[in-house]
Structures are given as structure tokens and as C-alpha cells.
Amino acid sequence: MRLFNNINVKEFSIFIWIFLVTILGIGTALIYNTVKDTEVKQIASTLDNIYFIKTIKEITENLDPRYTTKNYTSKSGDTYESIINNLEIDKNEKKILKDTILNEKSLKVLRINQKFTFKFDHLSSKKIKEFKIETDKKNEILFTKNLVTKQFDNKKIKKNFKKNLVYKETVITNSLYDSAISLGIKPNIIIEFARLYGFQVDFQRDIWKNDSFQIIYEEFLNDKNKIVDTGEIIFANLNLQDNDLQLYKYEYEKNKIDYFDENGKSIRKTLMKTPINGARLSSSYGKRKHPILGYTKMHTGTDFAAPMGTPIMASGDGKVTKAGWCGGGGNCVKIKHNSTYQTVYAHMSKFGRGIKKGARVKQGQIIGYVGSTGLSTGPHLHYEVIENGKKINSQKLKLPSGKILKGNERKIFEVSKIKIDVLKSNLISKSN
């Protein structure tokens, strides 16, 4: 009490006032600093975001994609090795690719216009992640890198095409080829048609004006309804002087397909009568005055005049015993068919793909192209048939027929034939 009694009231009031002002100042400073720190942090955060966004934008604008693809279509003179060597990958990767392709049986032969697609992974020093090779227009093989073995696993892919059955018929006014082309029939179907009838028909002498033909064959369409390929002939009829020669496709054993006439008789014979389509007989077998040498000598073959580059077909299955220069015969191919028959094809401009000594050929396979090499006055095929070592007239050769369907086989064929006849009727009604 004495303490407070000694304190002057005025002095005490001043003390209280100073104390309150001090407390208020400290509080104000604290509040101000807190607000300032918050604003500074907000501003700093905004600046950081702007910088981060700008940095990400710059990175993404200048960053190459991880995967890129390269497409390539093979051309004449290409090999698998030359195609792979042009890829920007290391030597070891190239070897893996080459070995992978060569180990695939369906890729043994590189065709012209075969399509390749390579997918690169740029995080792995431009190594191939996967690649595709088109085996034909309807199929391709996808090779994918196995991350464990570092080798490629393969998968066969069937392209999603729609199969369409086409019926065509017309009267032959000029040539079979011209008449078929005018109908929009693809050349490979015409060649196959000629091959089927080549066993029994001479296309130069047996076809007359106003003869006719009918055909049913397969077409494959893409999603834009564009024809990308043709398939097999299902039915064919060649009407020669009111005589029908009908052929039906039939699978007589698993994976064994042939063409049979309406009586179940295969049209396949040992040798084709004419190994070339659209040619005219220019010189037959027998004695004649040689057009270059000038004296009369035995002409031991049959000459077919045809435009330069016309495909020449093997007249039967066999093995090539020669594919090279034959003196006066120019570029020639010799084929041994069996122990009885051999054939010779001379004056070629060039040989077919893969045709060399020792190669095995199938009946109807293209072995060369019409030319005028050797002693020749113009483009033509000189064709010889040798029977038991003796040259004979190929146009008078009577050859044994192929398979004849009998018993239960014949009954099943008859059912198949009826189905094709019904199909033909439906296609004709749709086209009218």
C-alpha cells in the first residue's frame, strides 16, 4: 500500500499508456510481417510455376518422339541385306534382323514391291522395337523384340479383306486376252485361265471369232472397296465352236486342289500343249528354209511369234537343266520333266525370277520372256519337246490325262459341282 501510495497517479497513467502503445506496436509488426511473408511466398510460387511451365514447353517442343517408323517398298536389285544395311542401327542389330528374316521360310524369296515397316525405339540407341514384312497382298508377318531374349518373336497376320466372287462372260471378238481385259479381268486371272486350258487348247489355232467364255473367280477388297488382289478361279467354261469345255475347282484331298471337267476328269496332263499365251504359230515342226542361214534344214521345234516380253511358262513340272546361252538359240531354258520328256525354250529376252540350273519349276510357272536373241529375225519362242532323247512335234503329241475321280470321290465331286452351278446361277441373276 505504501508502494502504491508513493507512486504519483500521473506517472502511473503515463506508464500504462506507454505499455499499451508498445504492445500495440509489437502486434502490428507481427501481423504485417505475417502478411508480407504470405504475399512473398505467393509471388514466388507463381514465378516458379511460370518458369516450370515455360521449361516443360521448351522441352516438349524440342524433344524427339520415342518411337518412329520407316516404310520401304522393295525394288529390282534389292536384297534383304541391302535393305537392312540402309537402316540406322548398329552392326549387331543388323545381324539379328537378317538372321530373323532368313530363318522365316515364307520369306526365302524377296519379291519386287514387297512392303516393309520398321519401328525404332530411340531410348535404346535406335534399336528396332518391331518390324512387319508383307508376304503377299493379303498377309504379313509381325516381328516383335523379346525383352528377355533380345531376339524377335514372329506372328503371321491375315489382313482384314473382304472376299468377293466375280462372274464374267463375253464373246471373243478379237483375242481371248483383249476380250478379258475389256471386261476388267486382271491379267493374272487371264494368265491362270490360259494355263488351265493350255493342256488341251492351242490359243492360236483352236479359238475362233465369236467363241465365248465364262469365269467365276475371287477378288479381295479393302475397307474402301478397292480391289487389292485376286484369288483363285472357281469355275471356267470355254465354248469353242459350240463345244463347252467346263472346269470346276475341287479339293480332292486335304490341301490338294485341281480342276476337273464335268465328268470328274482332271485337265492336268504331262505337258501343256502351248507354253505361251496370245501367240501365233509362225513356223511348225518339219523341213524349212532357215530365214538367216538361207538353206533348207529340219526345224525340230515349233515357233510362236509374240510381242517382246510376253511371259513364257514351263509346260510341265520338272527341273531346270540349263538356263543360259545356247548359241543360235540365244538365251534358252531346258527342263527335264521325267524319264521320258524334256522341253527347250529358246530366243528369250531374259529369264524368269529364280530360273537357273538345278531349280525346280511347276507347270505354268513363268520361266522367261519372249525375245529375239541368237539366230532370230524377230521376237518369238522356239519350243521343243524331246521324247526319250528324240525331238518330236509338240503339236501332235498325245499325252496321258491326270487324275480321274471314281466311286465315293466322284459322288462328293458331283455335290461340289452342283453347288458351283447354283452359285453361277445366282451370280448371273445378280448381274442382270
VEXGUFI-14617 format. One record per atom (N, C-alpha, C): x, y, z. Coordinates in steps of 0.02 Angstrom, whole numbers, plus 50000, padded with zeros to 5 digits. Example, Ala and Ser with C-alpha at 12.3 -4.5 7.8 and 13.67 -1.06 7.14 Angstrom:
506604971650390506154977550390506604983550390506424988850354506844994750357506455000250394
This chain:
500424994150000500005000050000500445006250000500985005450039501425011250043501745012549975501895006449936502195007149868501725011049823501115008949820500635012349775500495019449800500535020549868500415027249894500955032049872501575029249865502125033649845502125035249771501765031049730501755032149657501275037749639501515042149602501085047649579500595045049527499985047149534499455044849488499605046849418499875052549407500035054949340500565050649308501075048949348501615044849322501365037849303500935035249345500645028549331500245028449265499885033649253499485034149191499945034149130500495037949137500965038249080501265031249068501435027849122501725021049115501235016249079500625016549100500115012249068500045013848994500045020148978499975022248908500555019748866501155020648893501745018348856501725010748846501525007148896501474999748892500984997648838500415000848835499904999048786500135000548715500465006348708500715008248641501235003148617501665001048665502194996148647501884989548625501404987048663501074980748646500734981248578500394986848565500054987848501500544987848443501134991048454501644991448401501924984548384502064980748437502324973948425501814969748388501184970048407500654966048373500574967948300500594974548288500524977048219501104974448176501704974748204502294972448167502244965048151502014961148199501944953948187501434952448132500874955848136500354954848085500604956848016500964962548013501224965047949501714959947918502164957347961502664952647936502354946147912501834944047947501484937847927501164938647858500824944247849500504945747784501024946247729501584949447745502104950447695502414943847673502534939447722502824932947705502354929047659501714929247673501214925747632501214928347561501224934947553501224937947486501854936047448502414936347485503054934547452503054927347428502794922947472502764915847453502314914747393501744918347392501274917647335501594920047271501934925647275502264928347215502814923647191503204921047239503744916447222503474910047190502924907547219502614901547192502374902647121502064908347109501814909947041502384910346991502934913547012503514914046967503804907246952503834902947005504094896146995503664892346945503004892946951502544889346905502634891746833502694898346826502794901146759503434898446728503964898146767504614895646743504574888246726504224884446770504164877246759503774875746695503214879446688502804878346627503194880146565503554885646569503964887746512504494882546496504814879846548505344874846538505064868446507504494866046533504174860046506503984861046433503724866946418503514868446349504114868146302504674871246325505284871146284505534864046274505504860046327505754853046323505324849046274504664849546282504214845546240504234847746168504354854146156504384856546087505024854046052505544852846090506184850846061506334843446070505874839746103506004832746116505764828346059506204823946031506004819245978505554813846007505074811345967504644805945992505054799646006504824795646053505194789646071505204784646013504624783845980504574778845926504484782345858504834780045808504724782345740504694776145694504364776945638504304771345591504594773245523504834768245488505084769245420504774763945375504474766245321504164761745273504614761045211504624755045183505034753945123504694748745079504724749845013504464745044965505044742544922505144736044920505714733244884505664734444809506244735244779506274736344707506774731644675506804731744610507264727244573507984728344596508334722944610509034723344631509134723344706508584724144743508624724044816508774716944842509094716644900509144710444939508954712145011508814707045051508664708445121509254712045154509854709945136510454712845166510514720245148510394722045085510454729045065509924733445099509324730745108508794734545142508984735745215509224730445249509414731045320510014735645329510494735345283511094739445289510944746945284510384748745255510184755745249509844758445312509724754045361509404756145424509934758945471509754764145508510224767345555510224763645622510504757645622510554753545683511254750545684511454747945742512144745345747512214738645711512854736645703513014730645664512704724345694512704723845759512434717845792511674717345781511344723145785510614723245773510454721245701510864723545654510774721745584510824714145574511304711145607511404703845601510794700145629510534702445686509944699245715509344699645667509254705545637508704706545589508774701845529509374701545501509494697445442509384690045457509644687745513509554680645532508814679045544508454683845574507734682845588507344681945523507494686145474507144685745410507314679345372507954677645369508164671845331507934665245363507784665345427507524659345461506784658245449506444663245419505724662645405505634659845335505354653745330505294650245266504904654145214504374657645236503934661145189504284667345159504884669145184505244674945159505884673045123505934666845101506544664445067506694668545005506164670644969506244674444907505984681544917506404686444903506204693444908505874695444842505254697644845504884699644786504924707244776504844709344714504794716544699504134719144727504124725244753503534728544782503314725344848503764721844882503614719144948503684724844999503184725545043503164731345089503474729545157503894734145183504224733545248504034739545292503934738245357503834743645406504284742245466504734747045482505184746345539505004751445592504954749345656504794753845712505404754345757505674760545764506284761745802506124764045873506514761845922506464764145991507074768546005506974775146012507544779746019507824780046090507504776746137507784776346204508284770446209508324766646155508774760846155509274761446098509554767346090510064768546038509804766545969509194768745954508884767545889508844760045871508674756045919508584748945905507874747845879507784742245843507124740645816506684737545870506104740545881505624737745928505214732245895505004733445832504634728545794504674730245720504544725345678504504726745606504024721845573503734724045517503254720045479503494719145408503364713245381503514711945310502894708845278502684711845223502094709345187502304703245146501994697445159502164691445120501774691245054501174693845054500784695044993500274700345010499834701944963499374707544975498854706145029498794699745049498284698045100498594696145167499254695245169499574692845231500224696545245500404696845310501034699745330501274696245393501924697145408502214694245469502454699945513502244699845577502464704845626503004701845670503584705045672504144702945715504204707845773504164705345835504194709545895504784707645938505164712745962505764711546002505564708546070505874702846087505764699746152506264702846202506004706046255506424709746303506884705246342506724698846345507134694046383507694691246340507504688446282508004685146239508354690046192508064696146184508324701146137508274698946064507904693446052507764691045985507054693245965506854691445904506184693445881505714687445879505124688345909504584683445902504164685445842503914680545804503514682245745502794679845751502364683345716501654681845716501374683245646501064678245616500764679145550500084682545557499984687745517499364691645521499014691445454498374689645456497964689645395497594696245392497704700045339497384706545333496624705745326496274710645350495544710245352495244712645286495274708245236494984709745171494344705845161493904708745122493274705445106493344701645040493154695245041493194691244980492554691844941492614693044877492034693944833492094689144774491544685744758491544681244700491284685044639491664684644585491504688544524491334683844467490804685544431490614681644371490694686144310491024683444258491104687144195490984682444137490704685144083490634681244021490634685943962490874683543906490864687643846491004683443784490854686343727491014683243663491714685743642492124681243616492804682943595492774685843524492914692243519492874695543453493554696343420494074697043461494744697843433495204692343461495404693143524495794687943558495514686943627495664681243657495434679943725495694685243772496324687043766496634691943811496274698743806496194701243745495874707743735495144707743760494794702243748494094701843769494054701743845494514698243878494514697943951494694704643982495204707943953495414714543979494844719543973494464719243918493904723943909493364723043961493334717143994492854715744047493124717944115493744720244118494044722244181494344716444220494454710744187494774705044220495524706344225495804705044285496504706344297496944701544256497534704044233497974699844191498174693144223498284693044290498494686644320497944681344317497304683544318496754678844310496734676244238496874680644190496884678544119497444673444108498034674744137498594670044130498424663244160498104663344220497904657044252497384653344210496914657044181496404654144137496744650744078497224654244048497594651343990497994645244011498274645444071498674639744096498234633544103497624634544132497164628844142496974625644076496834629744026496614626943961497204625343915497814627243937498394625943895498554618643886498244614243928498354607043921497994604243860497454607543838497044604643785496874609443729497064615843736496864620843686497484624443660497524625143594498024629343562497684636143551497904641143588497554647543587497614651243521498064649143478498114652243413497644649043362497634642343362497254638843308496564636343330496454635443395495824632443417495274637443433495454643843443494954648843460494764652843398494114652943385493844656543327493454662543350493344667143303492934673043318492224670743336491944674043387491264672643413491234666343458491824663243473491834658543529491734662643592491614659443649491474663243710491774659843771491764663443827491994660443890491594663243949491574659244002491274661244066491794659844120491774663944173492264662844227491994665544294492124661744348491994664044416492664663944452492844669644482493484669844519493414674344580493924674044624493914677744687494264684544680493974689544712494294696144719494324697744794494834701544814494884703644883494864711244885494404713944927494284721144931494494723745000494764729945001494934733045065494324736845092494424740545148493854743945180493574749545137493934751345083493684756545037493394753444974493274746844977493004743044920493454743444858494104744144870494584744144815494884737244809494934734744747495214728044735495964728244748496194724144796496904723944813497244717644787496844712444772497144706244747496594701844719496804696944681496334691844656496524685144684496034680644688496164673944716496154668644662495794663244676495794657544630495184657644584495254654144529494684653044484494264647344513493614648444519493154643544547492844639344492492684642644436492364639244380492574642744315492644638844262492794641644196492464637444143492244640844090491974637344032492214640843969492514637043925492734639743861492324636243807491914640143772491484637443720491814638443652492024632743622492374632943558491934629443505491694633343457491264630743404490684626643434490344629743485489764626743518489944620543559490574619743575490784614143617491034616943684490694615243739490874617843805491444613743837491934617343861492474614343899492434617243970492074613844015491954616444082492474613744132492684618144177493164616244228492914618444297492954613844346492724615244414493314614344462493404619344504493924618744556493674613744609494104609044629493894604044678494494601744720494394601444786494904599044832494784591544843495164587444808495054580144809495384576744869495884580044897496194577944960496364584144998496514583445064496664589345104497254593145074497134599645059497644604145030497874602044961497494597644927497654595744858497074597844814497194602944774496664605844732496844604944659496344603344619496444602844547495794605144513495814605244447495224607044408494994601044366494354599644370494064593744338493504595744290493434591844237492864593144192492224590344222491674591044187491024588944215490974581444227491444577544199491444570344210491944568044263492214572844301492674571144354493374569344330493564571844272494214570344243494664576544247495254575744278495714581344285495964583744218496034590344211496284592944147497044593044145497364591344202498094591444204498384585744163498844587344120499194582344080499944583144092500324578544063501044578644075501354585244053501174587543993501434593843967500874598043938500944604743943500474609243911500584609143835500044609943799500094609943726500424616343701500284621943734500564628343715500834631943777501484633143782501764636243842501764643843842501354646843799501354654143793500644656343774500434661943799499764664543786499784670243735499294670443691499224676043645499724675943588500004670043572500494669643518500184666443456500504667343400500284663943339500824659143317500614653543289501084648543264501414651343201502064652743204502394655943147502804651043106502994645343136503374640343100503284633643135503034628743099502894622343130503484617543124503404611743154503924606443153503984603743081504614602743058504714599842991505264603442953505374601442890505894604542849505674611542827506164616042827506024622942805506674626242786506614631842749507204635842731507344640442789507934639942817508104644042875508124651442856507774655742893507724662842873508374666742876508874664242913509514667742918510064663942881510114657442893510644653442861510524652442786509884652642765509724652542694509664645842661509784640342697509714633742666509184629842703508944624542670508404620442698508694615642750508364615542807508564610942860507954609042900508034604042941507484601542983507364606443040506754608743045506564612943102506274608343155506654607443209506484602243258506054604843316505754610643307505314613343359504724616843328504374620643370503804624643348503934631843368503854636543321503964643643336503294647143347503274651243400502684655243417502884662543416502624666343368502764673543365502344677043418502664681543456502314685143509502704691543524502364696543552502714702843568503294701843617503804706043610504374705843655504144706343728504404701943770504244702143841503644697943862503314694543813502744690243831502984684543876502634683243932502864677943978502844671043945503354666943960503394660043937503324655543998502894650443993502754646044050503084639244042503274636244098503504629344097502924624944078502994620544028502424616544006502284610644052502714609544101502594604244150503064604844209502904601244263503354601044321504024598144301504554600444332505204597544315505784601244346506384599644323506994602544349507374605844291507604612044302507974615744251508674612744244508834610444184509504607644172509974612644140509674618044111510084623444083509674629744082510014635344098509714642044092510294646644074510404647544008510974651443986510984652043911511584653343884511654654443812511694647843775511304647243722511284641043683511474642243610511984646343598512204647643530511674650943488511484647643432510974650343388510294651143421510184647443476509554647943513509534653743561510094657443567510104663243611510014661043684509674665243722509524663443792509004657843793509174652243823508704646743822508654643343890508094639843900507984635843960507824628743939508144623943973507984616843961507714613944026507164610144020506854607144079506774599644070506984595844119506874588544119506264587244162505744584444131505104583444166505064576644201505284571544166505304564744195505794560644153505774554144161506254549944124506104549744050505514552344030505314552043959505384558743923505154564143956505084570543921505564575943947505814579843897506174586043910505884591443864505944597743884505724603243840506264608543836506274612343780506754617643769506374623943748506594629743775506274636243760506844641043741506844643443679507414647243654507234654343632507764658443621507744665343598507444670243650507484668443714507194672643767507564679343773507184684443793507494690943807507814690843876507494687443924507774686643991507434680744025507734678544080507474672844117507004675144173506564670544193506114671944248506494672144314506184675044365506504675644431506644668644460507264667644481507454661344512507594655644464507554656944399507664651644350508414650944337508694645344359509394643844350509474636244351510054633744332510174626544330510054623544400509654618244402509504614844464508854616944497508574622544473507944624944503507364620444483506904619244530506304615344515505744620144497505364618344445504824622744421504164618944421503624622744426502954620044424502644621444356502184617244336501824618244273501474625044274501594629044221501284635644217501704641244247502264639544281502704644644311503064648444255503134655044264503484659144214504234657744219504524655444163505244653844163505654658744122505314663044084505674667944043505184672144004505484676343959505064680943921505294681043848504814681843803504954681643731505474686943712505944684743670506454689343645506654687543575507244689843554507494688443487508244687343489508474683943541509194682743548509414676943505510074676643489510334671243447510164672443374510094667043336509924667543264509174668243258508944674543257508224675943256508094682143216507544682143179507364687943138506844692343173506594690243230506094694243265505894690643329505524694143373505334691143437504874685043430505094679443457504684673343455504964668243504504564663143518504794657443559504894651443515505484648443519505604642043487505534636743541505054632243531504864627243582504984620243557505344616143595505484609243576505264604443630505014598743608504854593243654505294587343634505634584543684506084578843672505794572743709505644567543671505364561443700505874555743693506104553143750506614547843750507224549643707507434555943713508034558243678507924560443606507314559943580507174561843511506694567743508506864572743466506444578643459505824576843418505234578643445504604576843412504174583043402503634582243364503164587643351502714588543412502804594043447502434595243509501684595943497501494598143438500784599443424500394593043408500754587643395500424581243381500504576243438500794578643491500924574343549500284572743587500134566343596499554564243634499804562243704499564565843753499814564943821499284561843867499494557843915499014554743961498684559944005498044558844021497684563444065497884562244137497674566844180497824566344251497314562144288497184563944349496764560044394496034559744369495724553844378495014552844363494654550944428494144554844447493784553644509493304547844500493324543144547492894537244543492574535744612492054531644611491744529344673491494535044717491654534644781491414539644828491704546544814492324546644788492644552944768492214556544717491964552644669491554555544615490904558244642490594554644691489964556944720490054563644756490604564244794490734570544830490864576144780491224574544725491344579544673490694582044642490224577444629489584579244599489214584344643489234583244710488914588044756489254594844751489924594844749490304601144743490134604644677490074600644624489924603444558489234606744557488734603544589488054606244592488064612944630488444613244685488494619544723488774625144681489284623644640489584628744597489094630844543488714626144516488214627844465487674632344493487464631044556486964635344589487254642244600487884642444623488234648844633488254652744569488414649344513488444652744448487764655744430487234651944440486554654344425486384660644466486564660544531486424666344574486814672444552487454671444533487864677044512487624679944446487384675544401487114677944337486494682044349486034679744393485424683344407485564690144439486084690544480486264696944512486544701844461486904699144411487214703644362486724706244310486144702944305485644705144256485184710544285
